[in-house]
Amino acid sequence: MNVLEQVRNGLIVSCQALEDEPLHGPMLMAAMARSAALGGAVGIRTNGVQEVDVIKKITGLPVLGIEKVTDSNGQIAITPTFAHAEALRRAGADMVAVDVRATRPFGEPLEELLPRIRRELGVMVLADCQYIGDAKNALEIGVDALAPTFGFGENALGVEPNFELLRDMIALGSPVIAEGGFWYPEQAVKAFRLGAWSVVVGSAITRPMEITKRFTRALRNEGAEIR
């Protein structure tokens, strides 16, 4: 059974913490991933070679690996080169996500990178998209699944899923792993009803700093004083 079949109709939990967050580090993320596995997650999305390695060993679940790279201008791209993908694969990633945005700030040409990852590493590729055009372009080049990772919307509390984009991507006929802005179980249920292959939830489960921010924003929006 390939990794897509393993995660079908299930919840993938994104276990990531930025370098300036208290939970940053492979062992803390592995503990988070283990908790997610005990809660019923069917897969884990994580950032970094060490995280992939430890989480794979501790949970035994399919691991969707990414490598977030920041340039000197503070711009981020996900798994921008073959070398990054290869390191993730060697660490145990069952699928590698690649930033396929037309506005991707840097990285190897997608028409070379995507086929090479699939051909030489024998690993499935998830296309992290922002717009429907990104998804169409990725499918033309060749990927195994799509995700509206960068296509989330925003509201008074922060981010929220872009269900219109999700619906348009599903209509393309390839597996779509819904991601981006999911905070409530009802949103995940809606994504499945639209035809999502699986759903990724991250911050709402694994980032207590962001969870706290949403509560404090909500209280401030109601005029409450936060001390």
VOKOLMAR-5414 format. One line per field, with one value per residue: x, y, z of N, C-alpha, C in turn; residue number from 1; residue in three letters; chain. Coordinates in steps of 0.02 Angstrom, whole numbers, plus 50000, padded with zeros to 5 digits. Each point is the difference from the previous one (the first is absolute). Layout:
BEGIN
n_u: (X	...)
n_v: (Y	...)
n_w: (Z	...)
ca_u: (X	...)
ca_v: (Y	...)
ca_w: (Z	...)
c_u: (X	...)
c_v: (Y	...)
c_w: (Z	...)
resi: (NUM	...)
resn: (ala	...)
chain: (A	...)
//
This chain:
BEGIN
n_u: (50042	49989	50040	49980	50004	50059	50002	49972	49960	50062	50019	50032	50043	50002	50059	49994	50060	49991	50057	49956	49975	49972	49954	50042	50009	50040	50027	49995	50020	50048	50006	49998	50043	50034	49990	50017	50051	50010	49993	50035	50053	49992	50024	50064	49989	50064	50033	50043	50062	50023	49955	50012	50065	49997	49961	50034	50054	49978	49974	50046	49976	49962	50058	49968	50057	50019	50030	49984	50012	50038	49989	50049	49948	50007	50009	49944	50035	49954	50050	50042	50036	50032	50053	49956	49971	50060	50018	49943	50010	50063	49970	49964	50001	49934	49995	50016	49990	49979	50027	49940	50000	49960	49984	50015	50029	50013	50048	50016	50006	49936	50007	50053	49982	49938	50014	50051	49962	49950	50040	50040	49951	49958	49987	49941	49974	49996	49957	50038	49935	49994	50005	49943	50028	50019	49939	49973	50044	49990	49936	50010	50037	49956	49947	50002	50005	49945	50022	49945	50061	50012	49946	50019	49942	49972	49996	49956	49997	50005	50023	49974	49970	50028	49937	49997	50060	49983	49940	50031	50041	49951	49972	50064	49975	50046	50032	49958	50056	49943	50023	50012	50009	50010	49946	49949	49978	49954	50055	50029	49944	49996	50064	49987	49951	50048	50030	50022	50062	50030	50006	50036	50010	50021	50000	49940	50048	50049	49966	50015	50055	49990	49989	50049	50035	49972	50012	50062	50006	49971	50036	50054	49981	49992	50059	50020	50018	50058	50011)
n_v: (49940	50045	50053	50013	49935	50004	50058	49961	50052	50022	50010	50047	49991	50065	49971	50064	50025	50065	50023	50050	49939	49999	49977	50045	49952	49953	50001	50066	50006	49958	50031	50057	49974	49977	50059	50028	49956	50011	50061	49962	50041	50007	50060	50017	50064	50001	50047	49977	49988	50032	50046	49996	49998	50045	50041	49984	50004	50056	50024	49988	50062	50005	50020	50058	49997	50054	50046	50039	50036	50039	50047	50037	49998	49942	49987	49964	49944	49956	49965	50050	49949	49967	50035	50049	49985	49994	50053	50027	49979	50016	50053	49983	50057	49989	50065	50036	50053	50028	50057	50003	50048	50033	50019	49936	50024	49935	49967	49936	50003	50013	50019	50017	50038	50013	49995	50039	50035	49998	50018	50044	50028	49989	50064	49998	50044	50041	50029	50041	50015	50055	49991	50001	50055	50005	49982	50039	50047	49987	49995	50053	50023	49986	49992	49979	50060	50033	50060	50030	49980	50036	49966	50002	50009	50058	49999	50022	49934	50003	49939	49986	49941	49993	49992	50060	50017	49974	50027	50054	49990	49984	50051	50010	49963	50035	49956	50027	50016	50009	50061	50033	50018	49935	50024	49978	49950	50047	50037	49956	49995	50065	50001	49952	50037	50045	49949	50032	49985	50050	50013	50055	49988	50062	50066	49981	49955	50025	50057	49987	50027	49968	49945	50016	50015	49944	49971	50024	49983	49941	49997	50018	49958	49970	50032	49937	50014	49995	49970)
n_w: (50000	49952	50007	49939	49988	50030	49969	49955	49996	50011	50063	49966	50049	49992	50010	50009	50012	49994	49976	49996	49988	50061	49958	49975	49956	49976	50061	50005	49937	50017	50058	49965	49957	50052	50029	49942	49998	50065	49974	49957	50001	49934	50011	49988	50000	49980	50031	49956	49983	50053	49989	49935	50012	50048	49966	49945	50036	50027	49944	49954	50004	49946	49975	49999	49966	50033	49962	50051	49946	50037	49953	49975	49960	50031	49935	50003	49987	49980	50026	49997	50026	49952	50018	50007	49941	49974	50036	49981	49938	50004	50026	49946	49966	50008	50010	49946	50038	49942	50013	49973	50045	49959	50062	49994	50056	50008	49968	49993	49934	50009	49937	50035	50051	49981	49935	50015	50042	49958	49950	50029	50034	49949	50008	50030	49956	50051	49959	50035	49994	49962	49935	49968	49977	50063	50018	49954	50015	50064	49986	49963	50049	50049	50039	50063	50029	50015	50021	50025	50012	49947	49987	50063	50032	50016	50066	50043	50000	49935	49989	49941	49992	49940	50016	49975	50023	50059	49991	49980	50051	50040	49968	50014	50049	50030	50039	50042	50030	50031	49992	50057	50064	50007	50032	49963	50039	50008	50000	50039	50035	49995	50015	50043	50019	49993	50033	50054	49981	50031	50065	49991	50064	50008	49992	49978	49983	49962	49997	50064	49974	49942	50036	50042	49946	49977	50059	50003	49935	50012	50055	49967	49953	50059	49998	50007	50062	49966	50056)
ca_u: (49958	50042	49987	49936	49947	50005	49974	49936	49943	50024	50029	50073	50016	50063	50039	50054	50010	50052	50059	49990	49946	50026	49996	50043	50048	49974	49971	49936	49953	49985	49951	49938	49976	49977	49935	49953	49989	49956	49934	49968	50028	50022	50064	50030	50038	50049	50052	50069	50025	50001	49930	49975	50032	49977	49927	49988	50019	49959	49929	49988	49950	50026	50025	50004	50056	50014	50057	49989	50063	49991	50056	50026	49947	49947	49949	50001	49978	49997	50038	50014	50050	50003	50040	49956	49955	50039	50015	49938	49986	50048	49982	49941	49938	49962	49978	50035	49961	50041	49969	49992	49970	50029	50036	50053	50054	50062	49998	50014	49941	49953	49995	50057	50001	49946	50011	50062	49985	49960	50038	50062	49992	49946	49956	49944	50007	49941	50010	49973	49976	49966	49945	49981	50050	50056	49980	49998	50069	50032	49973	50029	50069	49995	50003	49955	49944	49999	49977	49993	50038	50010	49940	49951	49972	50013	49944	50019	50041	50060	49989	49945	50005	49970	49962	49990	50060	50001	49951	50027	50056	49971	49970	50052	49999	50056	49992	50013	50008	49979	50046	50002	49950	49949	50001	49944	49981	49948	50033	50028	49943	49978	50050	49987	49936	50015	50038	50071	50029	50013	50004	50057	49989	50064	50002	49944	50015	50070	50037	49965	50007	49950	49934	49990	49989	49930	49958	50009	49970	49927	49981	50010	49947	49939	50012	50027	50069	50044	50058)
ca_v: (50060	50060	50047	50033	49956	49996	50060	50018	50010	50008	50062	50007	50054	50035	50013	50046	50059	50043	50003	50046	49974	49956	49929	49984	49946	49935	49958	50029	49988	49928	49989	50025	49953	49940	50017	50002	49931	49969	50030	49975	50026	49948	50021	50059	50046	50033	50040	49987	49931	49968	49988	49943	49939	49981	49988	49937	49945	49998	49989	49949	50024	50034	50067	50046	50042	50063	50038	50071	50035	50073	50035	50059	50050	49975	49964	49928	49952	49933	49949	50033	49967	49927	49980	50001	49943	49938	49993	49981	49931	49957	50001	49957	50030	49959	50047	50064	50057	50050	50064	50007	50065	50040	50054	49971	50049	49971	49927	49972	50001	49947	49952	49954	49976	49953	49933	49969	49972	49939	49950	49978	49984	49952	50024	50040	50072	50040	50068	50052	50052	50059	50014	49944	49997	49962	49929	49977	49995	49942	49940	49995	49976	49934	49991	49947	50029	50073	50028	50073	50019	50072	50033	50011	50066	50031	50031	50041	49962	49973	49969	49953	49965	50028	49943	50009	49973	49928	49972	50005	49953	49933	49991	49982	49927	49968	50003	50065	49998	50066	50029	50072	50036	49958	50010	49968	49936	50009	50019	49938	49962	50033	49984	49932	49999	50028	49951	49999	49934	50001	50068	50016	50051	50012	50047	49991	49943	49992	50063	50033	50072	50024	49988	50053	50063	50003	50015	50070	50043	49996	50039	50071	50020	50011	50056	49978	50018	49942	50019)
ca_w: (50000	49998	50054	49989	50024	50072	50033	49971	50046	50068	50023	50003	50046	49985	50061	49983	50043	49974	50043	50056	50042	50053	49984	49944	50011	49979	50052	50020	49946	50000	50054	49974	49949	50035	50028	49944	49980	50050	49992	49940	49937	49954	49972	50030	49958	50043	49967	50020	49995	50066	50019	49961	50024	50068	49999	49966	50045	50060	49986	49949	49954	49941	50015	49944	50019	49966	50025	49992	49991	50000	49969	50037	50003	50043	49962	50012	49949	50028	49963	49936	49957	50002	50059	50059	49994	50010	50071	50033	49982	50036	50071	50010	49976	49954	49949	50007	49976	49966	49986	49927	49985	49946	50034	50042	49995	49977	49994	49934	49957	50017	49946	50010	50068	50016	49970	50026	50066	49992	49962	50031	50071	50008	50053	49976	50007	50013	49976	50043	49953	50025	49954	49957	49947	50026	49999	49930	49976	50033	49970	49933	50009	50029	50073	50022	50036	50005	50064	49998	50060	50004	49976	50053	50008	50065	50035	50057	50047	49967	49934	49993	49936	49940	49973	49928	49968	50011	49954	49933	49994	49998	49934	49952	49996	50036	50072	50031	50072	50022	50050	50001	50037	50033	50072	50034	49971	49950	49938	49972	49975	49938	49948	49978	49963	49934	49962	50017	50010	50072	50025	50044	50051	50033	50056	50047	50043	50022	50012	50054	49996	49953	50029	50050	49964	49975	50057	50021	49948	50007	50059	49983	49953	50039	50045	50064	50015	50009	50041)
c_u: (50044	49976	49934	49942	50000	49967	49930	49944	50021	50029	50076	50013	50068	50034	50061	50004	50058	50057	49990	49943	50028	50000	50044	50049	49970	49968	49932	49947	49982	49949	49932	49970	49974	49931	49947	49983	49952	49929	49965	50025	50024	50067	50023	50035	50050	50056	50070	50020	49999	49929	49971	50026	49971	49925	49983	50015	49952	49927	49986	49948	50032	50019	50006	50053	50006	50064	49987	50067	49986	50061	50018	49948	49941	49944	50009	49978	50004	50034	50019	50049	49996	50038	49957	49953	50036	50014	49937	49983	50045	49983	49937	49935	49967	49972	50037	49957	50048	49958	49996	49968	50035	50042	50054	50063	50066	49992	50015	49937	49955	49996	50059	49996	49948	50010	50061	49989	49963	50041	50059	49992	49944	49952	49945	50011	49932	50015	49966	49984	49972	49937	49986	50050	50062	49985	50000	50070	50035	49976	50028	50071	50001	50012	49949	49938	50009	49980	49996	50036	50005	49936	49948	49974	50016	49935	50026	50046	50064	49983	49940	50006	49966	49963	49987	50060	50003	49953	50027	50057	49974	49971	50051	50009	50058	49988	50019	50002	49986	50045	49995	49942	49947	50008	49944	49983	49948	50029	50030	49945	49976	50049	49989	49936	50009	50040	50074	50023	50016	50007	50060	49978	50066	49993	49946	50013	50069	50037	49963	50006	49948	49929	49984	49986	49928	49952	50006	49972	49924	49977	50009	49946	49934	50010	50028	50072	50041	50061	50056)
c_v: (50062	50051	50037	49958	49995	50060	50019	50002	50008	50068	49995	50060	50029	50017	50041	50055	50039	50007	50044	49977	49951	49926	49979	49944	49932	49958	50027	49988	49925	49983	50025	49952	49935	50011	50000	49930	49965	50027	49979	50027	49942	50017	50064	50041	50036	50031	49982	49927	49965	49984	49941	49935	49976	49984	49935	49941	49994	49983	49942	50021	50026	50072	50039	50052	50063	50029	50073	50036	50075	50033	50062	50055	49977	49965	49925	49962	49931	49951	50027	49965	49924	49976	50000	49940	49935	49989	49978	49927	49952	49997	49958	50029	49954	50041	50065	50055	50052	50062	50009	50067	50034	50057	49973	50043	49972	49924	49977	50000	49940	49946	49951	49966	49945	49931	49965	49969	49934	49944	49972	49980	49949	50019	50042	50073	50033	50072	50049	50062	50060	50015	49939	49992	49961	49925	49973	49992	49940	49935	49989	49973	49928	49999	49947	50026	50075	50021	50076	50033	50075	50039	50015	50072	50028	50028	50037	49964	49974	49970	49952	49966	50038	49942	50007	49974	49925	49965	50000	49950	49928	49985	49981	49924	49963	50003	50069	49991	50070	50025	50075	50031	49959	50006	49962	49934	50007	50019	49939	49957	50029	49983	49930	49996	50029	49952	49999	49929	49988	50072	50007	50054	50008	50043	49987	49943	50006	50065	50040	50076	50029	49990	50055	50067	50006	50016	50073	50049	50002	50043	50075	50025	50013	50055	49980	50023	49938	50022	49951)
c_w: (50000	50052	49990	50024	50076	50035	49975	50053	50073	50014	50002	50046	49983	50066	49981	50052	49971	50052	50061	50047	50051	49983	49942	50019	49986	50054	50024	49946	49995	50054	49978	49949	50031	50030	49946	49976	50048	49994	49936	49934	49957	49968	50034	49945	50045	49960	50027	49999	50067	50023	49963	50028	50067	50000	49966	50047	50059	49985	49952	49948	49935	50017	49935	50019	49959	50029	49985	49998	49995	49970	50040	50006	50044	49964	50007	49939	50032	49952	49930	49954	50007	50061	50063	49999	50014	50074	50039	49987	50038	50074	50014	49976	49949	49942	50013	49971	49971	49986	49924	49981	49941	50029	50047	49993	49975	49997	49930	49957	50012	49946	50001	50068	50014	49969	50029	50069	49994	49969	50040	50073	50012	50055	49969	50016	50011	49979	50047	49958	50038	49959	49956	49942	50021	49995	49929	49972	50029	49969	49930	50004	50025	50074	50019	50036	50005	50070	49993	50059	50010	49983	50052	49999	50068	50028	50061	50049	49969	49932	50002	49931	49944	49965	49925	49962	50007	49951	49928	49989	49996	49931	49947	49995	50032	50075	50027	50076	50026	50056	49996	50036	50035	50076	50037	49966	49945	49932	49966	49970	49934	49943	49973	49959	49930	49956	50014	50013	50073	50021	50047	50049	50038	50061	50052	50048	50032	50015	50054	49999	49954	50025	50051	49967	49975	50057	50020	49949	50008	50059	49987	49953	50036	50052	50068	50009	50011	50039	49986)
resi: (1	2	3	4	5	6	7	8	9	10	11	12	13	14	15	16	17	18	19	20	21	22	23	24	25	26	27	28	29	30	31	32	33	34	35	36	37	38	39	40	41	42	43	44	45	46	47	48	49	50	51	52	53	54	55	56	57	58	59	60	61	62	63	64	65	66	67	68	69	70	71	72	73	74	75	76	77	78	79	80	81	82	83	84	85	86	87	88	89	90	91	92	93	94	95	96	97	98	99	100	101	102	103	104	105	106	107	108	109	110	111	112	113	114	115	116	117	118	119	120	121	122	123	124	125	126	127	128	129	130	131	132	133	134	135	136	137	138	139	140	141	142	143	144	145	146	147	148	149	150	151	152	153	154	155	156	157	158	159	160	161	162	163	164	165	166	167	168	169	170	171	172	173	174	175	176	177	178	179	180	181	182	183	184	185	186	187	188	189	190	191	192	193	194	195	196	197	198	199	200	201	202	203	204	205	206	207	208	209	210	211	212	213	214	215	216	217	218	219	220	221	222	223	224	225	226	227)
resn: (met	asn	val	leu	glu	gln	val	arg	asn	gly	leu	ile	val	ser	cys	gln	ala	leu	glu	asp	glu	pro	leu	his	gly	pro	met	leu	met	ala	ala	met	ala	arg	ser	ala	ala	leu	gly	gly	ala	val	gly	ile	arg	thr	asn	gly	val	gln	glu	val	asp	val	ile	lys	lys	ile	thr	gly	leu	pro	val	leu	gly	ile	glu	lys	val	thr	asp	ser	asn	gly	gln	ile	ala	ile	thr	pro	thr	phe	ala	his	ala	glu	ala	leu	arg	arg	ala	gly	ala	asp	met	val	ala	val	asp	val	arg	ala	thr	arg	pro	phe	gly	glu	pro	leu	glu	glu	leu	leu	pro	arg	ile	arg	arg	glu	leu	gly	val	met	val	leu	ala	asp	cys	gln	tyr	ile	gly	asp	ala	lys	asn	ala	leu	glu	ile	gly	val	asp	ala	leu	ala	pro	thr	phe	gly	phe	gly	glu	asn	ala	leu	gly	val	glu	pro	asn	phe	glu	leu	leu	arg	asp	met	ile	ala	leu	gly	ser	pro	val	ile	ala	glu	gly	gly	phe	trp	tyr	pro	glu	gln	ala	val	lys	ala	phe	arg	leu	gly	ala	trp	ser	val	val	val	gly	ser	ala	ile	thr	arg	pro	met	glu	ile	thr	lys	arg	phe	thr	arg	ala	leu	arg	asn	glu	gly	ala	glu	ile	arg)
chain: (A	A	A	A	A	A	A	A	A	A	A	A	A	A	A	A	A	A	A	A	A	A	A	A	A	A	A	A	A	A	A	A	A	A	A	A	A	A	A	A	A	A	A	A	A	A	A	A	A	A	A	A	A	A	A	A	A	A	A	A	A	A	A	A	A	A	A	A	A	A	A	A	A	A	A	A	A	A	A	A	A	A	A	A	A	A	A	A	A	A	A	A	A	A	A	A	A	A	A	A	A	A	A	A	A	A	A	A	A	A	A	A	A	A	A	A	A	A	A	A	A	A	A	A	A	A	A	A	A	A	A	A	A	A	A	A	A	A	A	A	A	A	A	A	A	A	A	A	A	A	A	A	A	A	A	A	A	A	A	A	A	A	A	A	A	A	A	A	A	A	A	A	A	A	A	A	A	A	A	A	A	A	A	A	A	A	A	A	A	A	A	A	A	A	A	A	A	A	A	A	A	A	A	A	A	A	A	A	A	A	A	A	A	A	A	A	A	A	A	A	A	A	A	A	A	A	A)
//
